[in-house]
């Protein structure tokens, strides 16, 4: 092995936790990164393969290809049929699934520690040796089209895609991950297979394993299981692919008119990139604004005025930008009333920040949700795998909690004033066909 290959194979300890947990990373000579977290006191292991490809990597005529391919990698390999793949994990009482996001795709399995090598082998087989047969492409096309139809039949789901398109514009970041009926119907086996070969290469993949694991054994298994992986990386993502596209001011209110009992809305604005150091401040702000039953929006919209059953706020972070949105489902006749309350709360936080009690509650909520969310091997696998895939800083839980505790009232007030001063975007799906009465919500 050459000196450069030996250097790439060196193992590095990334994090040591007080409870005995440890995160280690090894980069194999092929470029595949292997990250493990030993979690004391568990018998389960979660195995994930993260690919640095998502909907932002698609051209307009490839829309939905990343998600389509996610489906197809379960359809069979040169060694296993689709039934063999699912039965291998089912027979051990495990679970296996996958998901596609705007900037990455993840395939994962959760099994008992004794079955770690099996889960790793099955996932590696899917990633390296899927056949992507023409018959499977045609059969799965109908499944994906049904998934799009299911999304379209659920206004509470469809409104988020409509909002992203309005907020981020008609570019890669604004397109729905799932694609469109037209784009899925147009994708050929040749296009999907070429996309697979271009993006599923060694340097673009991370193997993440968490639970009762031994790092050296995982690395040895990965060397064998991923031996057929093609070396090298796909073309690097350009900044423009993860940045918002230009959009007209008139597009700040967008409607998806349809017959329904409710109007589903998302009112929001640009947020922070996922690596922004102010992300902890934004998490506290979001918790107080609409992150639970004690939040401002829940109290003002539901408890005090009875305008909606479901109302919440959320944040999304991407490589170059992000978003903050407020969702509610309301009777169409009360849509304007609900928007008035939401905008009033946004304006109040921007003008006055949070009270001391709200700040304490928000910090506690964020800290607790982070700590409790890491109580199982699956969430641990996701944390270390996603951080490695996206090039994010990986620190111990105590450090994360300390950063949350350090968020001050001034930090929140400054960020709220900055973010909430930006032009707002409103998406509504339901029996609404005139945007003019709603323009006040975006400052029009």
C-alpha positions in Angstrom: 0.0 0.0 0.0 1.4 3.4 -0.9 2.1 6.1 1.7 -0.8 8.1 0.6 -3.2 5.1 0.8 -1.8 4.3 4.3 -2.5 7.9 5.4 -6.1 7.7 4.1 -6.5 4.5 6.1 -5.4 6.0 9.4 -8.1 6.0 12.1 -8.8 9.2 14.0 -10.8 9.6 17.2 -13.3 12.5 16.7 -15.2 12.5 20.0 -15.0 10.9 23.5 -18.1 11.2 25.7 -18.0 11.1 29.5 -20.2 8.0 29.5 -17.7 6.0 27.5 -19.0 6.6 24.0 -16.5 7.3 21.3 -16.7 8.4 17.7 -13.9 7.2 15.3 -13.3 7.7 11.6 -11.3 5.9 9.0 -11.0 6.8 5.3 -10.3 3.8 3.2 -7.9 4.0 0.2 -10.9 4.1 -2.2 -12.1 7.3 -0.5 -15.0 5.7 1.4 -15.3 7.2 4.8 -16.2 4.9 7.7 -17.5 6.6 10.9 -18.6 4.7 14.0 -19.9 5.6 17.4 -19.7 3.1 20.2 -22.7 3.6 22.4 -22.5 2.0 25.9 -25.4 0.0 27.3 -27.2 -1.0 24.0 -27.6 -4.2 22.1 -28.7 -2.6 18.8 -26.6 -1.3 15.9 -27.7 1.1 13.2 -25.9 1.0 9.9 -26.3 3.8 7.4 -24.8 4.6 4.0 -25.0 8.3 3.1 -24.6 9.5 -0.5 -23.8 13.1 -1.3 -26.5 13.3 -3.9 -30.0 14.8 -3.7 -32.4 16.8 -5.7 -30.1 19.9 -5.9 -27.8 17.8 -8.1 -30.5 17.2 -10.8 -31.0 19.1 -13.9 -34.5 20.2 -14.8 -35.0 17.1 -17.0 -33.7 14.9 -14.2 -36.1 16.2 -11.5 -36.9 13.4 -9.0 -34.1 11.1 -10.2 -32.3 10.9 -6.8 -35.5 9.8 -5.1 -36.5 7.5 -8.0 -33.0 5.8 -7.7 -33.4 5.4 -4.0 -36.5 3.2 -4.7 -34.7 1.3 -7.4 -31.7 0.3 -5.3 -34.0 -1.9 -3.3 -35.2 -3.8 -6.4 -32.3 -6.2 -6.7 -28.5 -6.7 -7.2 -26.3 -9.2 -9.0 -26.4 -11.3 -5.8 -29.9 -10.7 -4.3 -33.4 -10.2 -5.5 -35.7 -7.6 -4.0 -37.2 -10.3 -1.8 -33.8 -11.4 -0.7 -32.9 -7.9 0.4 -35.9 -7.3 2.5 -36.0 -10.9 3.9 -32.4 -10.8 5.0 -33.2 -8.0 7.5 -36.8 -9.1 8.4 -35.6 -12.5 9.3 -33.4 -11.0 12.1 -36.1 -8.7 13.4 -34.4 -5.6 12.0 -35.7 -2.7 10.0 -34.5 -1.2 6.8 -35.4 1.9 4.9 -34.1 5.0 3.0 -34.9 8.6 2.4 -33.8 11.3 -0.1 -33.3 15.0 0.8 -32.3 18.0 -1.2 -28.6 17.5 -0.6 -28.1 13.8 0.3 -29.6 10.3 0.3 -29.4 7.8 3.2 -30.0 4.0 3.2 -30.1 2.5 6.7 -30.8 -0.6 8.8 -31.2 -1.2 12.5 -30.4 -4.7 13.8 -29.0 -6.5 16.8 -25.3 -6.2 17.3 -24.7 -9.8 16.2 -26.2 -8.9 12.8 -24.0 -5.8 12.1 -22.0 -7.5 9.4 -25.2 -8.8 7.7 -26.8 -5.4 7.6 -23.6 -3.8 6.3 -23.3 -6.4 3.6 -26.9 -6.0 2.4 -26.6 -2.2 2.2 -23.2 -2.3 0.5 -24.6 -4.8 -2.0 -27.4 -2.5 -2.8 -25.1 0.5 -3.2 -22.4 -1.1 -5.3 -24.2 -3.8 -7.3 -27.8 -2.8 -8.1 -28.8 -3.9 -11.5 -31.4 -1.1 -12.2 -33.1 -3.3 -14.7 -35.4 -1.7 -17.3 -38.3 -3.8 -16.0 -37.8 -2.5 -12.5 -37.5 1.1 -13.7 -40.9 0.8 -15.5 -42.6 -1.0 -12.5 -41.3 1.5 -9.9 -42.3 4.4 -12.1 -45.9 3.7 -11.2 -45.0 3.5 -7.5 -43.3 6.9 -7.5 -46.2 8.4 -9.5 -48.6 7.0 -6.8 -46.4 8.7 -4.1 -46.7 12.0 -6.0 -50.4 11.5 -6.1 -50.5 10.8 -2.4 -48.6 14.0 -1.7 -50.9 15.9 -3.9 -54.0 14.5 -2.1 -52.5 15.7 1.2 -52.7 19.6 1.3 -50.7 19.7 4.5 -47.9 18.0 2.7 -48.2 19.7 -0.7 -48.1 23.2 0.8 -44.5 22.7 2.0 -43.3 21.9 -1.6 -45.2 24.9 -2.8 -43.6 27.1 -0.2 -40.1 25.9 -1.0 -40.6 26.6 -4.7 -41.7 30.2 -3.8 -39.0 30.8 -1.2 -36.1 29.4 -3.2 -37.2 30.1 -6.7 -37.3 27.9 -9.9 -33.9 26.4 -9.3 -32.6 23.1 -8.0 -33.2 24.0 -4.3 -36.8 25.1 -5.0 -37.8 21.9 -6.8 -39.6 19.1 -4.9 -37.4 16.2 -4.0 -40.0 13.7 -5.3 -40.1 15.3 -8.8 -43.2 15.9 -10.8 -45.5 13.6 -12.8 -44.1 14.9 -16.0 -40.4 14.5 -15.0 -40.9 10.9 -13.6 -42.7 9.8 -16.7 -39.9 11.1 -18.9 -37.0 9.4 -17.0 -35.5 6.5 -18.9 -33.6 3.5 -17.6 -30.5 4.8 -19.4 -30.7 8.2 -17.6 -31.3 6.7 -14.2 -28.5 4.1 -14.5 -26.0 6.8 -15.7 -27.0 8.9 -12.7 -26.4 6.0 -10.4 -22.9 5.3 -11.8 -22.0 9.0 -11.8 -23.0 9.7 -8.2 -22.5 6.5 -6.2 -18.7 6.5 -6.0 -16.3 6.1 -3.2 -15.5 9.7 -2.4 -19.2 10.7 -2.2 -20.2 8.0 0.3 -20.1 7.7 4.1 -20.7 4.5 6.0 -22.0 5.4 9.5 -22.4 2.8 12.2 -23.6 3.4 15.8 -24.4 1.2 18.8 -22.5 -1.8 20.2 -19.8 -1.8 17.6 -16.0 -2.3 17.3 -14.5 0.2 14.9 -11.8 -2.0 13.6 -14.2 -4.8 12.8 -16.5 -2.4 11.0 -13.6 -1.1 8.9 -12.6 -4.6 8.0 -16.1 -5.5 7.0 -16.4 -2.3 4.9 -13.2 -3.2 3.0 -14.8 -6.5 1.9 -18.3 -5.3 1.4 -17.5 -2.2 -0.6 -14.6 -3.7 -2.6 -16.6 -3.4 -5.8 -17.2 0.3 -5.3 -15.9 2.5 -8.1 -13.1 4.9 -6.9 -13.3 8.6 -7.4 -16.0 11.2 -6.9 -18.7 12.7 -9.1 -18.5 16.3 -10.3 -18.5 18.7 -7.4 -21.6 20.5 -6.6 -21.5 24.2 -7.5 -22.6 26.9 -5.0 -25.5 27.9 -7.3 -27.0 24.4 -7.0 -27.6 25.0 -3.2 -28.4 28.7 -3.4 -31.8 30.3 -4.0 -32.8 31.3 -7.5 -34.0 34.8 -8.4 -37.7 35.2 -8.1 -40.1 38.0 -8.7 -41.7 40.0 -5.9 -45.1 39.0 -7.2 -44.3 35.4 -6.4 -44.3 36.0 -2.7 -47.9 34.8 -2.4 -48.5 31.5 -4.2 -51.8 29.5 -4.2 -52.5 25.9 -4.9 -56.3 26.2 -5.4 -58.3 23.0 -4.8 -61.4 21.8 -3.1 -60.8 21.0 0.6 -62.3 21.7 4.0 -59.2 23.6 5.2 -56.7 26.1 3.8 -53.2 25.0 4.6 -50.6 27.8 4.8 -46.9 28.2 5.3 -45.7 31.7 5.9 -41.9 32.1 6.1 -38.7 33.7 5.1 -35.0 32.9 4.5 -33.2 31.4 7.4 -29.6 30.3 8.1 -27.2 27.9 6.3 -26.8 24.7 8.3 -23.2 25.5 9.4 -24.0 29.1 10.6 -22.8 29.4 14.2 -26.1 31.2 15.0 -28.0 27.9 14.4 -28.3 27.3 18.2 -29.8 30.8 18.6 -32.2 30.1 15.8 -33.2 26.8 17.4 -34.1 28.5 20.7 -36.0 31.2 18.8 -37.9 28.6 16.9 -38.8 26.6 20.0 -40.3 29.7 21.7 -42.0 30.9 18.5 -43.8 27.6 17.5 -42.0 24.6 18.8 -44.5 23.3 21.3 -47.7 23.7 23.2 -46.3 26.5 25.3 -45.0 28.4 22.2 -46.3 31.8 21.3 -48.0 30.6 18.1 -49.7 27.7 19.7 -51.0 29.9 22.5 -52.0 32.8 20.3 -53.5 30.9 17.4 -55.0 27.8 19.0 -55.5 28.3 22.7 -56.6 31.9 22.8 -58.5 32.3 19.5 -59.3 28.7 18.5 -58.2 29.4 14.9 -56.4 26.2 14.1 -55.9 22.7 15.4 -52.3 22.4 14.1 -49.9 25.3 14.1 -46.1 25.2 14.5 -42.9 26.7 13.2 -39.8 25.0 11.8 -36.4 25.7 10.4 -34.5 24.0 7.6 -30.8 24.5 6.9 -29.0 23.9 3.6 -25.4 24.4 2.4 -25.8 28.0 1.3 -29.1 29.1 2.8 -32.0 28.0 4.9 -35.6 28.8 5.7 -38.0 29.4 8.6 -41.7 28.6 8.2 -44.9 28.8 10.1 -47.6 26.2 9.2 -51.3 26.2 10.1 -54.4 24.5 8.8 -57.5 26.7 9.1 -61.0 27.1 7.8 -60.8 29.2 4.6 -63.0 31.9 6.1 -60.6 32.4 9.0 -57.4 32.4 6.9 -56.9 36.2 7.1 -57.5 36.2 10.8 -54.9 33.4 11.4 -52.4 35.3 9.2 -53.0 38.5 11.2 -52.1 36.6 14.5 -49.0 34.9 13.0 -47.6 38.1 11.5 -48.3 40.0 14.8 -46.3 37.4 16.7 -43.4 37.6 14.2 -43.4 41.4 14.4 -43.5 41.3 18.2 -40.5 39.0 18.5 -38.6 41.0 15.9 -39.3 44.2 17.9 -39.0 43.0 21.5 -37.2 39.7 21.5 -38.0 37.1 24.2 -38.8 37.5 27.9 -36.4 35.9 30.4 -38.9 33.1 31.1 -39.3 32.4 27.4 -35.6 32.3 26.9 -35.1 29.8 29.7 -37.9 27.6 28.4 -36.6 27.7 24.9 -33.1 26.8 25.9 -34.4 23.9 28.1 -36.6 22.6 25.3 -33.8 22.6 22.7 -31.3 21.0 25.1 -33.8 18.3 26.2 -34.9 17.5 22.7 -31.3 17.1 21.5 -30.3 14.9 24.5 -33.4 12.7 24.4 -33.1 12.4 20.6 -29.8 10.7 21.0 -31.1 7.9 23.2 -31.1 5.2 20.4 -28.6 3.9 18.0 -30.5 5.1 15.0 -30.3 8.8 16.0 -26.6 8.4 16.9 -25.9 6.9 13.5 -27.7 9.8 11.8 -25.9 12.4 13.8 -22.4 11.2 13.0 -23.1 10.1 9.4 -24.8 13.4 8.5 -22.1 15.5 10.0 -19.4 13.6 8.1 -21.4 13.7 4.9 -22.0 17.4 5.1 -18.6 18.4 6.4 -20.1 19.7 9.7 -18.3 20.1 13.0 -18.9 17.0 15.2 -18.6 17.7 18.9 -19.7 16.0 22.1 -23.1 16.3 23.6 -21.8 18.3 26.5 -20.4 20.9 24.1 -23.6 21.1 22.2 -25.6 21.6 25.4 -23.2 24.3 26.5 -23.6 26.2 23.3 -27.4 26.1 23.7 -27.1 27.3 27.3 -24.9 30.1 26.1 -27.6 31.6 23.9 -28.5 35.0 25.3 -31.5 37.3 25.1 -29.5 39.7 23.0 -28.5 36.9 20.6 -32.1 36.0 20.0 -33.3 39.6 19.7 -30.5 40.5 17.2 -31.2 37.4 15.0 -35.0 37.8 15.1 -34.7 41.5 14.1 -32.5 40.5 11.2 -34.4 37.5 9.9 -37.9 38.8 10.4 -37.1 42.1 8.5 -36.7 40.1 5.3 -39.5 39.9 2.7 -41.9 37.1 3.7 -43.3 34.3 1.5 -46.8 32.8 1.8 -48.0 29.5 0.3 -51.6 28.4 0.6 -53.2 25.2 -0.6 -57.0 24.9 -0.4 -60.1 26.6 -1.6 -58.5 30.0 -2.1 -58.1 31.6 -5.5 -57.3 35.2 -4.9 -53.9 36.3 -3.5 -54.8 40.0 -3.1 -56.5 39.8 0.3 -53.5 37.9 1.7 -50.8 40.3 0.5 -50.6 42.0 3.9 -49.0 38.9 5.4 -45.9 39.4 3.2 -45.8 43.1 3.5 -47.5 43.8 0.2 
